[in-house]
Amino acid sequence: MTLILGIDPGSRITGYGVVRDTGHGCEYVASGCIRTGEGDLPSRLQQVFRGVGEVIRQHGPVTMGIEQVFMAKNADSALKLGQARGAAIVAGIEAGLAISEYTASQVKQAIAGTGGADKQQVMLMVMHLLRLTQKPQVDASDALAIALCHAHHRQSLIPHGLLGARRRGGRLRL
């Protein structure tokens, strides 16, 4: 059984979700949001780093999935998102986690069966797959979806002996 951390990065709200991959499906462990408040960007990035580090210490995941930066209409927002993502990745690396990156369409495809699924469809599938009786917060739901996507990708790599491979730029690096 493997504990997987999913991260939906943001400079104001970073969602996290922890699932246990049993090999026969996933079980819900925890989810929530790291809210950074109104401080300057460096302070908010520090809060993301510390918050992700605390989630790792509390739950002990061994691997982490994180959403890749998408091209937003606002370049400033995309840059801040990328910086928050970097802070979360460094927290994971510092804790020794193996990290994989997924596009939003990869996550949607793995969870809802279509890369064009909307947030509501993804949330409903997350609730179904994890047998949740209450809706998680939107950012936490997205993070749980990333964790489930990561579990799905891990299971597809096991038969091929590629479980230890790292994904970079759409390519597997052994």
C-alpha positions as a Markdown table, in Angstrom:
| # | Residue | x | y | z |
|---|---|---|---|---|
| 1 | Met | 0.0 | 0.0 | 0.0 |
| 2 | Thr | 1.4 | 3.3 | -1.1 |
| 3 | Leu | 0.4 | 6.8 | 0.2 |
| 4 | Ile | 0.2 | 9.3 | -2.6 |
| 5 | Leu | 0.1 | 13.1 | -2.3 |
| 6 | Gly | -1.7 | 15.1 | -4.9 |
| 7 | Ile | -1.1 | 18.9 | -5.2 |
| 8 | Asp | -3.1 | 21.5 | -7.0 |
| 9 | Pro | -0.8 | 24.5 | -6.7 |
| 10 | Gly | -1.8 | 28.1 | -6.3 |
| 11 | Ser | -0.3 | 31.2 | -4.9 |
| 12 | Arg | -3.3 | 32.0 | -2.7 |
| 13 | Ile | -4.8 | 28.5 | -2.3 |
| 14 | Thr | -2.9 | 25.2 | -2.7 |
| 15 | Gly | -5.1 | 22.1 | -2.6 |
| 16 | Tyr | -3.8 | 18.8 | -1.3 |
| 17 | Gly | -5.1 | 15.3 | -1.3 |
| 18 | Val | -3.7 | 12.1 | 0.2 |
| 19 | Val | -4.9 | 8.7 | -1.0 |
| 20 | Arg | -3.8 | 5.2 | -0.2 |
| 21 | Asp | -3.2 | 3.1 | -3.3 |
| 22 | Thr | -4.1 | -0.5 | -2.3 |
| 23 | Gly | -3.3 | -2.0 | -5.6 |
| 24 | His | -7.0 | -2.7 | -6.1 |
| 25 | Gly | -8.1 | 0.9 | -5.9 |
| 26 | Cys | -7.6 | 3.9 | -3.7 |
| 27 | Glu | -8.8 | 4.9 | -0.3 |
| 28 | Tyr | -9.3 | 8.5 | 1.0 |
| 29 | Val | -6.8 | 9.5 | 3.7 |
| 30 | Ala | -7.0 | 13.3 | 3.9 |
| 31 | Ser | -7.5 | 16.5 | 1.9 |
| 32 | Gly | -7.6 | 20.3 | 2.4 |
| 33 | Cys | -6.3 | 23.6 | 1.4 |
| 34 | Ile | -3.2 | 25.6 | 2.3 |
| 35 | Arg | -4.4 | 29.2 | 2.3 |
| 36 | Thr | -1.7 | 31.8 | 2.1 |
| 37 | Gly | -3.5 | 35.0 | 2.9 |
| 38 | Glu | -2.7 | 38.5 | 1.7 |
| 39 | Gly | 1.1 | 38.8 | 2.3 |
| 40 | Asp | 3.6 | 39.5 | -0.4 |
| 41 | Leu | 4.5 | 36.8 | -2.9 |
| 42 | Pro | 7.7 | 35.6 | -1.2 |
| 43 | Ser | 5.8 | 35.1 | 2.1 |
| 44 | Arg | 3.0 | 33.3 | 0.4 |
| 45 | Leu | 5.5 | 31.0 | -1.4 |
| 46 | Gln | 7.1 | 30.2 | 2.0 |
| 47 | Gln | 3.6 | 29.3 | 3.4 |
| 48 | Val | 3.1 | 26.9 | 0.4 |
| 49 | Phe | 6.5 | 25.3 | 1.0 |
| 50 | Arg | 5.9 | 25.0 | 4.8 |
| 51 | Gly | 2.3 | 23.8 | 4.3 |
| 52 | Val | 3.1 | 21.1 | 1.9 |
| 53 | Gly | 6.0 | 20.1 | 4.2 |
| 54 | Glu | 3.6 | 19.8 | 7.1 |
| 55 | Val | 1.2 | 17.7 | 5.1 |
| 56 | Ile | 4.1 | 15.4 | 4.2 |
| 57 | Arg | 5.2 | 15.1 | 7.8 |
| 58 | Gln | 1.6 | 14.4 | 9.0 |
| 59 | His | 0.7 | 11.7 | 6.5 |
| 60 | Gly | 4.0 | 10.2 | 5.2 |
| 61 | Pro | 3.4 | 9.9 | 1.5 |
| 62 | Val | 6.2 | 8.4 | -0.6 |
| 63 | Thr | 5.2 | 9.9 | -3.9 |
| 64 | Met | 3.6 | 13.0 | -5.2 |
| 65 | Gly | 1.6 | 14.1 | -8.3 |
| 66 | Ile | 1.4 | 17.7 | -9.2 |
| 67 | Glu | -0.4 | 19.6 | -11.9 |
| 68 | Gln | 1.7 | 21.2 | -14.6 |
| 69 | Val | 1.3 | 24.9 | -15.3 |
| 70 | Phe | -1.1 | 25.7 | -18.0 |
| 71 | Met | -0.9 | 28.8 | -20.2 |
| 72 | Ala | -3.3 | 31.3 | -18.7 |
| 73 | Lys | -4.6 | 34.5 | -20.4 |
| 74 | Asn | -2.8 | 36.5 | -17.7 |
| 75 | Ala | 1.0 | 35.9 | -17.8 |
| 76 | Asp | 1.5 | 37.3 | -14.3 |
| 77 | Ser | -1.0 | 34.8 | -12.9 |
| 78 | Ala | 0.8 | 32.0 | -14.7 |
| 79 | Leu | 4.2 | 33.1 | -13.3 |
| 80 | Lys | 2.8 | 33.2 | -9.8 |
| 81 | Leu | 1.2 | 29.8 | -10.2 |
| 82 | Gly | 4.5 | 28.4 | -11.5 |
| 83 | Gln | 6.3 | 29.8 | -8.5 |
| 84 | Ala | 3.8 | 28.2 | -6.1 |
| 85 | Arg | 4.2 | 25.0 | -8.0 |
| 86 | Gly | 8.0 | 25.2 | -7.5 |
| 87 | Ala | 7.6 | 25.8 | -3.8 |
| 88 | Ala | 5.5 | 22.7 | -3.5 |
| 89 | Ile | 7.9 | 20.6 | -5.6 |
| 90 | Val | 10.9 | 21.7 | -3.5 |
| 91 | Ala | 9.0 | 20.7 | -0.3 |
| 92 | Gly | 8.4 | 17.2 | -1.9 |
| 93 | Ile | 12.0 | 16.8 | -3.0 |
| 94 | Glu | 13.3 | 17.9 | 0.4 |
| 95 | Ala | 11.2 | 15.1 | 1.9 |
| 96 | Gly | 12.5 | 12.5 | -0.6 |
| 97 | Leu | 9.3 | 12.0 | -2.5 |
| 98 | Ala | 9.3 | 10.8 | -6.1 |
| 99 | Ile | 7.4 | 13.5 | -8.1 |
| 100 | Ser | 5.4 | 13.2 | -11.3 |
| 101 | Glu | 3.7 | 16.0 | -13.2 |
| 102 | Tyr | 0.4 | 15.8 | -15.0 |
| 103 | Thr | -1.5 | 18.2 | -17.3 |
| 104 | Ala | -5.0 | 19.1 | -16.5 |
| 105 | Ser | -6.3 | 17.1 | -19.4 |
| 106 | Gln | -4.3 | 14.0 | -18.3 |
| 107 | Val | -6.0 | 14.3 | -14.9 |
| 108 | Lys | -9.5 | 14.8 | -16.4 |
| 109 | Gln | -8.9 | 11.8 | -18.7 |
| 110 | Ala | -7.8 | 9.5 | -15.9 |
| 111 | Ile | -10.7 | 10.5 | -13.6 |
| 112 | Ala | -13.7 | 11.3 | -15.8 |
| 113 | Gly | -12.7 | 9.5 | -19.1 |
| 114 | Thr | -12.4 | 12.7 | -21.1 |
| 115 | Gly | -9.8 | 15.4 | -21.2 |
| 116 | Gly | -12.6 | 18.0 | -21.6 |
| 117 | Ala | -14.4 | 17.2 | -18.3 |
| 118 | Asp | -15.5 | 20.2 | -16.2 |
| 119 | Lys | -14.7 | 20.7 | -12.5 |
| 120 | Gln | -18.1 | 19.4 | -11.4 |
| 121 | Gln | -17.7 | 16.1 | -13.4 |
| 122 | Val | -14.2 | 15.6 | -11.9 |
| 123 | Met | -15.5 | 16.3 | -8.4 |
| 124 | Leu | -18.4 | 13.8 | -8.8 |
| 125 | Met | -16.0 | 11.1 | -10.0 |
| 126 | Val | -13.5 | 11.8 | -7.2 |
| 127 | Met | -16.4 | 11.4 | -4.7 |
| 128 | His | -17.5 | 8.2 | -6.4 |
| 129 | Leu | -14.0 | 6.7 | -6.7 |
| 130 | Leu | -13.1 | 7.5 | -3.0 |
| 131 | Arg | -16.6 | 6.8 | -1.7 |
| 132 | Leu | -16.9 | 10.3 | -0.2 |
| 133 | Thr | -20.3 | 11.3 | 1.2 |
| 134 | Gln | -19.6 | 15.1 | 1.3 |
| 135 | Lys | -18.1 | 17.3 | -1.4 |
| 136 | Pro | -14.5 | 18.3 | -0.7 |
| 137 | Gln | -13.4 | 21.9 | -1.3 |
| 138 | Val | -12.8 | 22.6 | -5.0 |
| 139 | Asp | -9.0 | 22.9 | -4.7 |
| 140 | Ala | -8.9 | 19.8 | -2.5 |
| 141 | Ser | -11.0 | 17.9 | -5.0 |
| 142 | Asp | -8.6 | 18.8 | -7.8 |
| 143 | Ala | -5.7 | 17.6 | -5.6 |
| 144 | Leu | -7.5 | 14.3 | -4.9 |
| 145 | Ala | -8.0 | 13.9 | -8.7 |
| 146 | Ile | -4.3 | 14.5 | -9.2 |
| 147 | Ala | -3.5 | 11.8 | -6.6 |
| 148 | Leu | -5.9 | 9.4 | -8.2 |
| 149 | Cys | -4.4 | 10.1 | -11.7 |
| 150 | His | -1.0 | 9.4 | -10.2 |
| 151 | Ala | -2.2 | 6.1 | -8.8 |
| 152 | His | -3.6 | 5.2 | -12.2 |
| 153 | His | -0.4 | 6.0 | -14.0 |
| 154 | Arg | 1.7 | 4.1 | -11.4 |
| 155 | Gln | -0.5 | 1.0 | -11.9 |
| 156 | Ser | -0.1 | 1.3 | -15.7 |
| 157 | Leu | 3.7 | 1.4 | -15.3 |
| 158 | Ile | 4.1 | -1.5 | -12.9 |
| 159 | Pro | 3.6 | -4.3 | -15.6 |
| 160 | His | 6.2 | -2.6 | -17.8 |
| 161 | Gly | 8.9 | -2.3 | -15.1 |
| 162 | Leu | 8.8 | 1.5 | -15.3 |
| 163 | Leu | 7.6 | 2.3 | -11.8 |
| 164 | Gly | 10.9 | 4.0 | -10.9 |
| 165 | Ala | 10.9 | 6.1 | -14.1 |
| 166 | Arg | 10.5 | 9.9 | -13.9 |
| 167 | Arg | 8.3 | 11.8 | -16.2 |
| 168 | Arg | 9.8 | 15.0 | -17.7 |
| 169 | Gly | 8.4 | 17.0 | -20.5 |
| 170 | Gly | 6.1 | 14.2 | -21.6 |
| 171 | Arg | 8.9 | 11.6 | -21.8 |
| 172 | Leu | 9.7 | 8.9 | -19.3 |
| 173 | Arg | 13.2 | 9.2 | -18.0 |
| 174 | Leu | 14.7 | 6.0 | -16.5 |
